């Protein structure tokens, strides 16, 4: 296993930033923490990883914005789980568009939903790009930094991480933490919607 880690490290150092970029487009919340962990383990450089994470996040947001702007409400039929929330949010765009553009990555499912809704509403693209870059930059620094803290915390507990199973364990903890958080947020949103639909009982 130790030999496997020695073989894996040069591969991560050579191709890791490409994987980070693609991972940020596919699933940013998971990838940003994993990339931070790999920075703490010395497998990726911190600031280049932050820069690539920001680039990947912004690229993903542009894709969703232009999907909404190009295909209109037809795009909601492709993602029925987002339809109800998207329809509710359309009314908020005029008043809260800067918040939606800036905070997309800080709210569960916002990285897809917020740019999509702003595109559907044809919100000014220059403003969207400006606010999105500001929010994604902050998110990139905080997210990679949080992952690095997780990695350093693991090193403080286990000592020097030099075995592949240690890395697998750390990544498993990251996945389980994100899964538990997503599950909690989903239940919270479902409970909120149930309360709105049911109303007060007499």
Secondary structure, DSSP 8 states (H G I E B T S, - for coil): -HHHHHHHHHHHHHHHHHHHHHHHHHHHHHHHHHHHHHHHTTSS-HHHHHHHHHHHHHHHHHHHHHHHHHHTTHHHHH-HHHHHHHHHHHTTHHHHHHHHHHSGGGSTTHHHHHHHHHHHTT--HHHHHHHHHHHHHHHHHHHHHHHHHHHHHHHHHHSS--SHHHHHHHHHHHHHHHHHHHHHHHHHHHHHHHHHHH----
